Amino acid sequence: MMKRFFSLLPALLLFLPVWLSAQVDPTTLDGLVIQSGGRQKPFGVFTAETLQSLTGKKEFKPSFSEKKLPAGEVLLEIWFNPQKWSKEEIILVDYQPLRKLLGMDGKKKLASFESIVSNQEFVRAFESLQKQKRQKPNDKLDPLQKDVESVSGRLHIFEGLVSGDAYRVIPPAPNGSIEFIPVQLLGSAYQKEQALPVAEAFDQMRSAYLKNDPSEFKVAATRFKELAGGLNPAASISPWKVHLENFYFKFHPFRWAWIAYLGAFVSLLAIMNQKKGYRIAWALVLTGLLLQISGFVMRIIISERAPVTNMYETVIWLSFGVSIFAIILEWKYRCRYYLLGALPVSILSLLLADSLPNVLNDSIRPLMPVLQHNFWLTVHVLTITSSYAAFALALGVAHIILGKVLFSKKHTIEASLYNYLYKTIQIGVLLLAIGTILGGVWANYSWGRFWDWDPKETWALVAFMSYLFILHGRIAGWWGGFGLAIGSVIGFMAILMAWYGVNFVLGVGLHSYGFGAGGIEYALAFVIAELIFAGAALYTYTKIKTQTRTHDKALDAVDKN
C-alpha cells in the first residue's frame, strides 16, 4: 500500500502544473496583478481578502441583491458603481459593547460607512484612541479601543475602494516609482498614446459590467488585463506566480488536509482491530501530510519566506509538526496510539485555521522590517512551534489514557502507553529548550540583550519549567504514568498561554508583531473543558484506586482468618 502510494507521487507532481494552469480563466480579472497590502497579488485574491477584512466573510448580500454575491462581484460593483455603497451595511463591528455604543441592533454585526462616521460616540471614541496612542504609545488598549481601531481600519479600506485608490492595477512607468497606481492616475504616469488604449479598455469594461453584458465584459476584461500588464511587464510578478497563488487560494490544501486526516481517524476507529483499517488510515495520513507539504511549498514560494510570522501560520505548522512526530513514532512502534492521539489535534488545528478567518487571518502579508532576512527568527519560531506540536501530541496521547480511565470497563492501561507519552514529552522539552535558547540569540541580535523578562519570554520559561517539573516528578517517583497524563493536560495550558495568551489576551511586550485579537471565548472554553475532563479522570482514577485498596485489605483480612 505504501509503495503504491509513493509510486503515484511523480504522476501527481507532473499533473499539477497542467491543473494549475487551468485554474485561472483568462477571460476574467482573476489573473490581473494588483498591488495591495505592500505586495503584488492576483486580483481574485485581493477581492476575497478585502471583502473578508470588511465583513469577516468572503461573500456578501447587499440590499439590492436577492442572493449573496462572491467577493469578486462585490468589489467590481464598488469599483464601477461606488455611489450607492456608503449606506450599505458592509463594515464589520465585531465587539458587542461597540455595537451598543453605535446604537446597532444586538443581532446585527454589520453597519454602513455613513452610519459609523456620522456617529458622534464613535468619533469621540476614535479621537480618544488617537490621543492615547500619541501620548502613551506603549499603553495596552482595552477591548473597546481595539475594536474601534479595527473598525477605523475597515473604514479606511472602504474609503480606498469607493475612491478607486485601492484598485492599484496599473504598473509603474519604467524608471519611475515602484508603486502601482489606480486607473485615474494613468494619464499622469504614461504618455497619451500608451495611456489612451488602456483607459478605453477600462471604460468599455465598466460599461459592459453596468449594462450586465457578460460576453462584452469578458472581451473588455481580457483586453484591459493584457494592455495594463503590457505597459511595464518587468514591474509585475511572473504570470506563473499569479497562477500559483490563484491555485493555492482556490484549492485550499490545508482544508483538504484536515478532511484526509478526518478520514484516517474514522478508519482507525471503525476498523480498530483490523490491518485493513490501519493501512487505510496510513494512506490517508500520508495524503494529508502531502497536502500540507504542498500548501507550505506554495505559500513559501508566494511569500518568499518561511511560514513563521503570524498565528495562522503557527497553527498550521503545529498541525504539520504533530503529524510528522506521530508518523515517525508510529512507524517505529506500530502501536496505533500515536496516530489516534495526533489526528484529532491535527484536525482541530486545521479546522480552526480554516473556519476562523477573523481570528486566524490566512492572508499573505509582507514582513515588518525587523523580521526581514532574519535567519534567527525562522529557526527560533519553527523550533518553538515544533515543541508545541510535540506537547500537543502528548496531549492527544494523554487523552487516550484519561479516556480509558473514564470510559473503559476494565480501566486497564498498558504500561507501554505511559512510555509513549513519556517519550513524546521528552521530545517537546528538548525542542522547547533549544527554541528558547535560539530566542535568546535572536533577542541579542535584534535588541542587544539575551533576556529581559518580556511577557513572551517569561511565559516560555514558565511552560518549559512546567514540563521539566512533570518529568522530574515521574523520575523522582512522586507520580506514575497517570500523573504524567494529568500533567500533560495541565502543562499544555501553559503552552496555550505562551502561544496564544500573550499575543491575544495580554497584548503587551516587545513581540508586538505577533499580536492579534479575537477567539478568547474559544480558548477559554477549551481550557475549561480540558480541566473538567482531567478532573473527572483524576476523580475516577482515585476512586478506583481506593476501591482496589479496600478490596485488597478485605482479602487480606479473610486470609488471616
LUMVO-725393 format. One record per residue (C-alpha): x, y, z; residue in three letters; residue number from 0. Coordinates in steps of 0.2 Angstrom, whole numbers, plus 5000, padded with zeros to 4 digits. Example, Ala and Ser with C-alpha at 12.3 -4.5 7.8 and 13.67 -1.06 7.14 Angstrom:
R    u    v    w code pos
R 5062 4978 5039  ala   0
R 5068 4995 5036  ser   1
% end
This chain:
R    u    v    w code pos
R 5000 5000 5000  met   0
R 5014 5012 5005  met   1
R 5024 5008 4989  lys   2
R 5009 5011 4978  arg   3
R 5006 5027 4986  phe   4
R 5023 5034 4984  phe   5
R 5024 5027 4966  ser   6
R 5009 5039 4962  leu   7
R 5018 5054 4968  leu   8
R 5028 5058 4952  pro   9
R 5012 5057 4941  ala  10
R 5003 5069 4953  leu  11
R 5018 5081 4953  leu  12
R 5018 5080 4934  leu  13
R 4999 5083 4933  phe  14
R 5000 5098 4945  leu  15
R 5006 5111 4933  pro  16
R 4993 5106 4920  val  17
R 4979 5108 4933  trp  18
R 4987 5124 4940  leu  19
R 4987 5132 4923  ser  20
R 4969 5128 4920  ala  21
R 4963 5136 4937  gln  22
R 4963 5154 4931  val  23
R 4950 5159 4917  asp  24
R 4959 5170 4905  pro  25
R 4943 5180 4901  thr  26
R 4941 5186 4919  thr  27
R 4951 5198 4930  leu  28
R 4957 5185 4942  asp  29
R 4974 5185 4934  gly  30
R 4976 5204 4934  leu  31
R 4990 5209 4945  val  32
R 4986 5222 4959  ile  33
R 4997 5230 4972  gln  34
R 4988 5229 4989  ser  35
R 4994 5227 5007  gly  36
R 5013 5230 5002  gly  37
R 5014 5217 4989  arg  38
R 5008 5211 4972  gln  39
R 4994 5198 4971  lys  40
R 4981 5192 4959  pro  41
R 4965 5202 4958  phe  42
R 4954 5187 4963  gly  43
R 4964 5185 4979  val  44
R 4963 5204 4983  phe  45
R 4944 5204 4981  thr  46
R 4942 5189 4993  ala  47
R 4954 5196 5006  glu  48
R 4947 5214 5005  thr  49
R 4929 5208 5007  leu  50
R 4934 5197 5022  gln  51
R 4943 5212 5030  ser  52
R 4927 5222 5028  leu  53
R 4914 5209 5033  thr  54
R 4923 5195 5040  gly  55
R 4916 5184 5026  lys  56
R 4921 5180 5008  lys  57
R 4903 5183 5002  glu  58
R 4891 5197 5005  phe  59
R 4872 5200 5002  lys  60
R 4869 5219 4998  pro  61
R 4852 5226 4999  ser  62
R 4849 5227 4980  phe  63
R 4853 5208 4978  ser  64
R 4842 5193 4982  glu  65
R 4857 5182 4985  lys  66
R 4874 5183 4992  lys  67
R 4887 5189 4980  leu  68
R 4905 5182 4979  pro  69
R 4919 5194 4983  ala  70
R 4924 5197 4965  gly  71
R 4907 5204 4961  glu  72
R 4905 5214 4976  val  73
R 4922 5223 4973  leu  74
R 4919 5225 4955  leu  75
R 4902 5233 4959  glu  76
R 4910 5245 4971  ile  77
R 4924 5249 4958  trp  78
R 4912 5253 4944  phe  79
R 4897 5260 4954  asn  80
R 4903 5267 4971  pro  81
R 4890 5280 4974  gln  82
R 4877 5268 4982  lys  83
R 4888 5259 4994  trp  84
R 4890 5272 5008  ser  85
R 4873 5267 5015  lys  86
R 4876 5248 5013  glu  87
R 4879 5239 5029  glu  88
R 4896 5231 5025  ile  89
R 4908 5236 5039  ile  90
R 4910 5223 5052  leu  91
R 4908 5228 5070  val  92
R 4913 5213 5080  asp  93
R 4913 5219 5098  tyr  94
R 4896 5219 5107  gln  95
R 4899 5235 5118  pro  96
R 4905 5245 5102  leu  97
R 4889 5239 5093  arg  98
R 4879 5245 5108  lys  99
R 4889 5262 5108  leu 100
R 4884 5264 5089  leu 101
R 4866 5260 5093  gly 102
R 4865 5245 5082  met 103
R 4853 5231 5084  asp 104
R 4860 5217 5095  gly 105
R 4860 5204 5082  lys 106
R 4867 5214 5068  lys 107
R 4886 5214 5066  lys 108
R 4887 5225 5050  leu 109
R 4885 5244 5049  ala 110
R 4886 5256 5035  ser 111
R 4900 5268 5032  phe 112
R 4889 5283 5033  glu 113
R 4881 5277 5050  ser 114
R 4898 5275 5058  ile 115
R 4907 5291 5053  val 116
R 4892 5301 5057  ser 117
R 4890 5293 5074  asn 118
R 4897 5306 5087  gln 119
R 4900 5292 5100  glu 120
R 4911 5283 5088  phe 121
R 4920 5299 5083  val 122
R 4924 5303 5101  arg 123
R 4930 5286 5105  ala 124
R 4941 5286 5089  phe 125
R 4948 5304 5094  glu 126
R 4951 5297 5112  ser 127
R 4961 5282 5105  leu 128
R 4972 5293 5094  gln 129
R 4976 5305 5108  lys 130
R 4981 5290 5119  gln 131
R 4992 5282 5106  lys 132
R 5001 5299 5104  arg 133
R 5003 5302 5122  gln 134
R 5005 5285 5129  lys 135
R 5010 5274 5114  pro 136
R 5016 5259 5125  asn 137
R 4999 5258 5134  asp 138
R 4989 5242 5132  lys 139
R 4972 5245 5123  leu 140
R 4956 5239 5131  asp 141
R 4944 5228 5120  pro 142
R 4933 5243 5115  leu 143
R 4948 5253 5110  gln 144
R 4955 5238 5100  lys 145
R 4938 5236 5090  asp 146
R 4937 5255 5087  val 147
R 4955 5253 5079  glu 148
R 4949 5238 5069  ser 149
R 4933 5247 5063  val 150
R 4943 5263 5059  ser 151
R 4954 5252 5048  gly 152
R 4939 5245 5039  arg 153
R 4933 5262 5036  leu 154
R 4949 5267 5028  his 155
R 4949 5251 5017  ile 156
R 4931 5256 5012  phe 157
R 4936 5274 5008  glu 158
R 4950 5267 4997  gly 159
R 4938 5256 4987  leu 160
R 4925 5270 4984  val 161
R 4938 5282 4979  ser 162
R 4946 5269 4967  gly 163
R 4963 5272 4975  asp 164
R 4963 5254 4982  ala 165
R 4962 5247 4964  tyr 166
R 4981 5249 4960  arg 167
R 4981 5239 4944  val 168
R 4992 5250 4933  ile 169
R 5011 5246 4934  pro 170
R 5023 5260 4937  pro 171
R 5031 5268 4922  ala 172
R 5049 5262 4918  pro 173
R 5062 5272 4928  asn 174
R 5048 5279 4939  gly 175
R 5040 5275 4955  ser 176
R 5040 5257 4961  ile 177
R 5022 5259 4967  glu 178
R 5007 5253 4956  phe 179
R 4994 5267 4953  ile 180
R 4975 5267 4951  pro 181
R 4967 5269 4934  val 182
R 4963 5288 4937  gln 183
R 4981 5292 4938  leu 184
R 4985 5283 4921  leu 185
R 4987 5299 4912  gly 186
R 5000 5307 4924  ser 187
R 5011 5292 4923  ala 188
R 5011 5287 4905  tyr 189
R 5011 5296 4888  gln 190
R 4994 5299 4879  lys 191
R 4997 5285 4866  glu 192
R 5001 5272 4879  gln 193
R 4988 5278 4892  ala 194
R 4973 5280 4880  leu 195
R 4971 5262 4874  pro 196
R 4971 5256 4892  val 197
R 4959 5269 4898  ala 198
R 4947 5265 4883  glu 199
R 4948 5246 4888  ala 200
R 4944 5251 4906  phe 201
R 4929 5262 4901  asp 202
R 4922 5248 4889  gln 203
R 4924 5235 4904  met 204
R 4915 5246 4916  arg 205
R 4901 5250 4903  ser 206
R 4899 5231 4899  ala 207
R 4898 5227 4918  tyr 208
R 4885 5241 4921  leu 209
R 4875 5235 4906  lys 210
R 4876 5217 4914  asn 211
R 4883 5211 4897  asp 212
R 4894 5196 4902  pro 213
R 4901 5192 4885  ser 214
R 4906 5210 4881  glu 215
R 4913 5211 4899  phe 216
R 4924 5196 4896  lys 217
R 4931 5203 4880  val 218
R 4934 5220 4888  ala 219
R 4942 5212 4904  ala 220
R 4954 5202 4894  thr 221
R 4959 5217 4883  arg 222
R 4961 5228 4899  phe 223
R 4971 5215 4908  lys 224
R 4983 5212 4893  glu 225
R 4985 5231 4890  leu 226
R 4988 5236 4908  ala 227
R 5001 5222 4910  gly 228
R 5009 5227 4894  gly 229
R 5013 5244 4900  leu 230
R 5028 5238 4910  asn 231
R 5029 5219 4911  pro 232
R 5045 5220 4921  ala 233
R 5037 5228 4935  ala 234
R 5024 5214 4938  ser 235
R 5027 5197 4946  ile 236
R 5029 5182 4934  ser 237
R 5012 5175 4927  pro 238
R 5016 5158 4933  trp 239
R 5017 5165 4951  lys 240
R 5000 5173 4948  val 241
R 4993 5156 4943  his 242
R 5001 5148 4958  leu 243
R 4993 5160 4970  glu 244
R 4976 5158 4962  asn 245
R 4978 5140 4963  phe 246
R 4983 5140 4981  tyr 247
R 4969 5151 4985  phe 248
R 4956 5141 4976  lys 249
R 4962 5124 4980  phe 250
R 4964 5126 4999  his 251
R 4977 5112 5003  pro 252
R 4975 5114 5021  phe 253
R 4957 5111 5021  arg 254
R 4959 5095 5011  trp 255
R 4972 5090 5023  ala 256
R 4960 5090 5038  trp 257
R 4947 5081 5028  ile 258
R 4960 5067 5024  ala 259
R 4965 5067 5042  tyr 260
R 4947 5065 5047  leu 261
R 4945 5050 5035  gly 262
R 4961 5042 5043  ala 263
R 4954 5045 5061  phe 264
R 4937 5037 5056  val 265
R 4946 5022 5048  ser 266
R 4956 5019 5064  leu 267
R 4940 5020 5075  leu 268
R 4929 5010 5063  ala 269
R 4941 4996 5060  ile 270
R 4952 4997 5075  met 271
R 4957 4979 5076  asn 272
R 4960 4975 5058  gln 273
R 4975 4978 5047  lys 274
R 4964 4985 5033  lys 275
R 4958 5000 5043  gly 276
R 4976 5003 5049  tyr 277
R 4983 5003 5031  arg 278
R 4968 5014 5025  ile 279
R 4972 5026 5039  ala 280
R 4991 5026 5035  trp 281
R 4987 5030 5016  ala 282
R 4975 5045 5022  leu 283
R 4988 5052 5034  val 284
R 5001 5052 5021  leu 285
R 4989 5060 5009  thr 286
R 4985 5074 5022  gly 287
R 5004 5076 5025  leu 288
R 5007 5078 5006  leu 289
R 4993 5091 5005  leu 290
R 5001 5101 5020  gln 291
R 5018 5100 5012  ile 292
R 5011 5106 4995  ser 293
R 5002 5120 5004  gly 294
R 5018 5125 5013  phe 295
R 5029 5125 4997  val 296
R 5016 5136 4988  met 297
R 5014 5148 5002  arg 298
R 5033 5149 5004  ile 299
R 5035 5152 4985  ile 300
R 5022 5166 4985  ile 301
R 5028 5175 5001  ser 302
R 5046 5171 4998  glu 303
R 5049 5167 5017  arg 304
R 5046 5154 5030  ala 305
R 5028 5152 5037  pro 306
R 5033 5159 5054  val 307
R 5026 5176 5056  thr 308
R 5008 5175 5062  asn 309
R 4996 5165 5072  met 310
R 4988 5157 5057  tyr 311
R 5005 5150 5051  glu 312
R 5010 5144 5068  thr 313
R 4993 5134 5069  val 314
R 4995 5125 5053  ile 315
R 5013 5122 5057  trp 316
R 5008 5114 5073  leu 317
R 4996 5103 5064  ser 318
R 5011 5098 5052  phe 319
R 5023 5095 5067  gly 320
R 5010 5084 5076  val 321
R 5008 5074 5060  ser 322
R 5026 5072 5057  ile 323
R 5030 5067 5075  phe 324
R 5016 5054 5075  ala 325
R 5021 5047 5059  ile 326
R 5039 5044 5064  ile 327
R 5034 5037 5081  leu 328
R 5020 5027 5074  glu 329
R 5032 5020 5061  trp 330
R 5044 5015 5075  lys 331
R 5032 5007 5087  tyr 332
R 5017 5002 5077  arg 333
R 5005 5005 5092  cys 334
R 4991 5015 5084  arg 335
R 4991 5026 5099  tyr 336
R 5002 5040 5091  tyr 337
R 4990 5041 5076  leu 338
R 4975 5041 5087  leu 339
R 4982 5054 5098  gly 340
R 4988 5065 5084  ala 341
R 4974 5065 5072  leu 342
R 4961 5074 5082  pro 343
R 4974 5088 5086  val 344
R 4979 5090 5068  ser 345
R 4961 5090 5063  ile 346
R 4956 5103 5076  leu 347
R 4971 5114 5072  ser 348
R 4967 5115 5053  leu 349
R 4948 5116 5056  leu 350
R 4951 5131 5067  leu 351
R 4963 5139 5054  ala 352
R 4950 5136 5041  asp 353
R 4934 5142 5050  ser 354
R 4940 5157 5060  leu 355
R 4947 5170 5047  pro 356
R 4944 5185 5058  asn 357
R 4955 5177 5072  val 358
R 4967 5167 5061  leu 359
R 4969 5178 5046  asn 360
R 4977 5167 5031  asp 361
R 4982 5182 5021  ser 362
R 5000 5183 5015  ile 363
R 5007 5199 5020  arg 364
R 5025 5207 5019  pro 365
R 5036 5205 5034  leu 366
R 5039 5220 5045  met 367
R 5057 5227 5043  pro 368
R 5063 5220 5059  val 369
R 5059 5202 5053  leu 370
R 5065 5203 5035  gln 371
R 5080 5192 5031  his 372
R 5081 5186 5049  asn 373
R 5088 5168 5050  phe 374
R 5086 5168 5069  trp 375
R 5068 5172 5068  leu 376
R 5065 5157 5056  thr 377
R 5074 5144 5066  val 378
R 5068 5150 5083  his 379
R 5049 5151 5078  val 380
R 5049 5134 5069  leu 381
R 5058 5126 5084  thr 382
R 5047 5133 5097  ile 383
R 5031 5129 5087  thr 384
R 5038 5111 5084  ser 385
R 5040 5109 5103  ser 386
R 5022 5115 5104  tyr 387
R 5017 5101 5092  ala 388
R 5026 5088 5102  ala 389
R 5017 5094 5118  phe 390
R 5000 5094 5108  ala 391
R 5004 5076 5103  leu 392
R 5007 5072 5121  ala 393
R 4991 5080 5125  leu 394
R 4982 5068 5112  gly 395
R 4990 5053 5119  val 396
R 4986 5059 5137  ala 397
R 4968 5060 5132  his 398
R 4968 5041 5127  ile 399
R 4975 5037 5144  ile 400
R 4962 5048 5153  leu 401
R 4948 5041 5141  gly 402
R 4952 5023 5146  lys 403
R 4951 5028 5164  val 404
R 4934 5036 5161  leu 405
R 4926 5025 5149  phe 406
R 4934 5008 5148  ser 407
R 4925 4995 5158  lys 408
R 4941 4987 5164  lys 409
R 4950 5003 5167  his 410
R 4966 4995 5162  thr 411
R 4980 5005 5154  ile 412
R 4995 4996 5146  glu 413
R 5012 5001 5153  ala 414
R 5018 5004 5135  ser 415
R 5005 5018 5133  leu 416
R 5013 5028 5148  tyr 417
R 5030 5025 5140  asn 418
R 5024 5033 5123  tyr 419
R 5018 5048 5132  leu 420
R 5034 5050 5142  tyr 421
R 5045 5049 5126  lys 422
R 5034 5062 5117  thr 423
R 5036 5075 5132  ile 424
R 5054 5072 5131  gln 425
R 5055 5077 5113  ile 426
R 5044 5093 5117  gly 427
R 5056 5098 5132  val 428
R 5071 5096 5121  leu 429
R 5064 5107 5107  leu 430
R 5057 5120 5119  leu 431
R 5074 5121 5127  ala 432
R 5083 5123 5110  ile 433
R 5070 5136 5104  gly 434
R 5071 5146 5120  thr 435
R 5090 5147 5118  ile 436
R 5088 5152 5100  leu 437
R 5076 5165 5105  gly 438
R 5089 5172 5116  gly 439
R 5101 5173 5102  val 440
R 5088 5182 5091  trp 441
R 5084 5194 5105  ala 442
R 5103 5198 5107  asn 443
R 5104 5200 5088  tyr 444
R 5088 5211 5087  ser 445
R 5088 5221 5104  trp 446
R 5106 5219 5111  gly 447
R 5101 5208 5125  arg 448
R 5098 5189 5128  phe 449
R 5084 5190 5141  trp 450
R 5074 5204 5149  asp 451
R 5058 5196 5156  trp 452
R 5047 5201 5142  asp 453
R 5030 5193 5144  pro 454
R 5033 5181 5129  lys 455
R 5050 5176 5136  glu 456
R 5043 5174 5154  thr 457
R 5029 5163 5149  trp 458
R 5040 5152 5138  ala 459
R 5051 5149 5153  leu 460
R 5035 5145 5164  val 461
R 5030 5132 5150  ala 462
R 5047 5125 5150  phe 463
R 5049 5124 5169  met 464
R 5031 5116 5170  ser 465
R 5036 5101 5159  tyr 466
R 5053 5099 5167  leu 467
R 5043 5098 5184  phe 468
R 5031 5085 5176  ile 469
R 5046 5074 5170  leu 470
R 5055 5077 5186  his 471
R 5040 5071 5196  gly 472
R 5040 5055 5186  arg 473
R 5058 5052 5188  ile 474
R 5058 5056 5207  ala 475
R 5043 5044 5210  gly 476
R 5031 5057 5215  trp 477
R 5018 5051 5202  trp 478
R 5017 5037 5189  gly 479
R 5011 5037 5172  gly 480
R 4994 5043 5176  phe 481
R 5001 5058 5184  gly 482
R 5011 5061 5168  leu 483
R 4995 5061 5158  ala 484
R 4986 5073 5170  ile 485
R 5002 5084 5169  gly 486
R 5002 5084 5150  ser 487
R 4984 5092 5151  val 488
R 4988 5105 5164  ile 489
R 5006 5108 5156  gly 490
R 4998 5112 5139  phe 491
R 4988 5126 5147  met 492
R 5005 5135 5150  ala 493
R 5009 5132 5132  ile 494
R 4992 5139 5127  leu 495
R 4996 5155 5137  met 496
R 5014 5157 5130  ala 497
R 5007 5154 5112  trp 498
R 4990 5162 5112  tyr 499
R 4988 5171 5128  gly 500
R 5002 5183 5127  val 501
R 4998 5189 5110  asn 502
R 4979 5189 5110  phe 503
R 4975 5192 5129  val 504
R 4989 5201 5137  leu 505
R 4994 5211 5121  gly 506
R 5010 5218 5128  val 507
R 5028 5216 5126  gly 508
R 5042 5218 5113  leu 509
R 5034 5204 5102  his 510
R 5021 5216 5096  ser 511
R 5022 5210 5078  tyr 512
R 5013 5194 5084  gly 513
R 4998 5202 5092  phe 514
R 4980 5199 5087  gly 515
R 4963 5199 5094  ala 516
R 4948 5188 5095  gly 517
R 4945 5169 5099  gly 518
R 4946 5172 5118  ile 519
R 4929 5163 5121  glu 520
R 4935 5148 5111  tyr 521
R 4952 5147 5121  ala 522
R 4943 5149 5137  leu 523
R 4930 5135 5133  ala 524
R 4945 5124 5128  phe 525
R 4954 5127 5144  val 526
R 4938 5124 5155  ile 527
R 4934 5108 5145  ala 528
R 4951 5101 5147  glu 529
R 4952 5105 5166  leu 530
R 4934 5097 5168  ile 531
R 4940 5081 5158  phe 532
R 4956 5080 5168  ala 533
R 4947 5082 5185  gly 534
R 4934 5069 5180  ala 535
R 4948 5057 5176  ala 536
R 4958 5060 5191  leu 537
R 4942 5058 5202  tyr 538
R 4938 5042 5194  thr 539
R 4956 5035 5195  tyr 540
R 4957 5040 5213  thr 541
R 4940 5031 5217  lys 542
R 4946 5015 5208  ile 543
R 4962 5015 5217  lys 544
R 4953 5017 5234  thr 545
R 4941 5003 5230  gln 546
R 4955 4992 5224  thr 547
R 4965 4995 5241  arg 548
R 4949 4992 5251  thr 549
R 4946 4976 5242  his 550
R 4964 4970 5244  asp 551
R 4963 4974 5263  lys 552
R 4947 4964 5264  ala 553
R 4955 4949 5255  leu 554
R 4970 4950 5267  asp 555
R 4958 4950 5282  ala 556
R 4949 4935 5275  val 557
R 4966 4926 5273  asp 558
R 4971 4930 5290  lys 559
R 4955 4922 5297  asn 560
% end
